[in-house]
Amino acid sequence: MSQQHEHEFEAAPGLPEALPAGEKILWQGAPDWRQLALHAFHVRKLAIYFVLMIALQGLVMRHQAADLILASLMTSAILALTAVGMLTAIAWFACHTCLYTLTNKRLVMRVGIVLTMTFNLPLVRLAGAALKPRGGGCGDIALRIKEPDRIAYLHLWPHARAWRLKNPEPSLRCVADAAAVAGKIAQAWRAANPGEAALLGPQGEAPPNSVQGLSQPISA
């Protein structure tokens, strides 16, 4: 069952409590802040939008005095750079305050810039997962939680699958070597759920979004 709580002390990095006997860390990682800025905060799209708007502003003002045009465009450019810079800074802080931890029993997500929260996702409560590759080997791994467990989208963002508002899916966003991480999650899930043969499709093929396969692309 998914849990969330605030913490100010960690027994180990990313873990608010010491691991119980028999539980061990298999992997730890965090998002790549550049990829997160591009894909979660959309700074590239925003920058293109601002460039187009400034160009349109210059076109509309083309008949006015040159010094007035220059002052107006400079003001718009400074405001645009400030907005893009602030979003990039938020992405950097989001990455440097985040830590994902995979153990042989659960996935732990420590997230939050001002209000730090930890989400425990037991592997036995995961109903499915999907991998979306990004550039440079990075990728997103979205996790589907068994009902009736649910985590609010706003509590997760930006560590959530985009546009899944009704049934939010926690996501490991923009992690390096995502395919290898997905493989570790699938292996740990199989070990924690030895009797979950129903998740497998015909002839041992994994159905879409199953944890077994982690091969179904997701949109974001």
N, C-alpha and C positions, 0 to 999 in steps of 0.2 A: 504494500500500500504506500502511495506517495505521501511524503511528509515534508513540511517546511518549517523552518524556525530561524530566528536570528541567532547570531553568535558573535562574540567578541574574542573568544579564545579558541585556538585550534590545537587539538592534541597532536596533530600532524598536519602538514600543508594540505588544505582542501578538506580536512576531516575534523569536524568539531568534537568528535569523541574517538577514543582509541578503538581500533578494530577488535572485535571479539576473537576469541581463540578459533582457529581454523579458517579465518578470513584473511586474505592477502591481496595486496595491490598488484594488479596486472598491467596497468597503464595509467599515466597521468599526462594531461596536456591542456592547452588553452588555445583560443582562436588566434589566428594571425591577424593583427590589427589592420594591416593594409587591406587584406581580403574582406575583413568585416566592414571596413569603411566603404568599400566598393559595393558589396552585395547586401548588407543589412541597412546601412545608412545612405546608400546610393549617392555618394558624393560625386561620382563621375557624371551621372545623369543630371544632378543639380548644377554642376559646373557648366555643362553644355547648355542647360536651360538659361543660366545667367548670361552666358556669352551671347546667345540668341536674343535675349531681351535687351542687352546693352547695344547690340548691333541695331535692333529695331528702334531703340531710343535715339541713336545717332541718325538713323534714317529720317525719323519724324522731325528731328530738330535741325536738319541740314540747311535750312534757310535762315537760321538765326546766327547771331554773332559767334565767331569762332571761340572766343574766350568763354562765353556762356556754355557752348556745347562741351568744351573741354572740362569745365568745372562740373557740369552735370554728369558727364560720363565718368569722371574720376570718382565722384561721390558714389555712383552706382557700383563701380568696380570695387571700391573699398568695402562697401556693405556686402557685396557678393563674396568677396574673399573672407570677410569676417564670418559669414554664415557657413561657408564651406570649411573654414578652419575650426569653428566650434564643433561641427559635426565630426570632423576628423579627430579632434581632441577627445570627444565623448567616446568614439570607437576605441581610441588608445586606452582610455581609462577602463572601458568595459572589458577589454582583453587583459589588462594588467591586474584587475581585481577578480578575474574569473579563473577557476581551475576545475577541470573535469577529471574525475577519478573513476576508473573501472576496477572493481574487485571481482573475485570469483563468486560474489553473492549479489552485487548491486552496482548501479551507476550513481555516483554522487556528483551533483552540480552545485558548486559554490559560485554564486553570481551576485551582482549588485555593486553599484559604485558608492552611493551614500548609505543605503540600507542593504547590508549584506545578508543574503539568505542562502540556506542550504537545502537542496532537494534530494531526498533519498529515493531512488527508483530501484526497488528489488527486481532482480532478473526474472523472478517467478511472476511478477506483475506486468511484464512487458508482453503485449499482444502482437506487436509487429515493429518493423523498422525499415528504413529505406535510405539509400545513399545517393546524394547528388554531387557528382564531381565538380570541382571548381578548377581554376587555373593553377598551374604549378604544383599539382598533386594535392592541393587542399580540397576540402569538401565538407558538405553538411551531412550529418547522420540524424535523421528524424526518428523519434521513438513514439510508438503508439501504446498508450497505457490501457490495461484492461478496465472495463467498466466495473463498478461505478466510480473508480478513482478518477480524479480530475485536478488539474492545476490551472489556475486562471492565466489567461494569455498575458495580461499586463504584468503579472508576477514574473513571467518567464522572459518576456521580450528584452533584448533581441535574441535570446537563446530559445527560439521557438520557430517552428515551421510556418512560413509566411501564409497568411490568409486562412489558417485553420482556427477560426475564432470560436466556433461552437464546440469543437472537440480539440482543444489545443494539444499540440505534440511537442514535448521538449526536444530540443535539437542541440547537438554538438556542432556549433557553427564554425566553419572555416578552419577546421583542424588540419594540421600538416599530415601528409601520408595517410589520407582518409581511408583509402582502400585497406591498408594494413590494420588500421584501428577498427574498421568495420569487421574485418576478419576476427580480430580478438573478441569483439562483442558477440559475434555469432558463436564462436567457440565456447565462450563463457556461458552464453545462454543455453547452448545444448547441454553443457555439463550440469547446469542448474535445473533444467527441465527435461530429465531423461524420459518422462512418460508423455511428452507433448507431441506425439506422432501426428495428431490431427492438424498441426500447423503445416505439415508437409503435403504437397500436392501429389498428383498421380506419378507413380514410378520414381518417387523420391525427389521430384521437382518442387521447389519452394513456390508457393503462390505469391501474387503481388503483395508487397509490404510485409512479408513474413520476416521474422528475425533470422530464420535459417539462411535465407539467401542474401539479404541486404544488397540486392542487385537492381531492384526496381527504381528507376529514376523518379525524382520528385521535383515538383515545380516550386520556384521561389522567386 
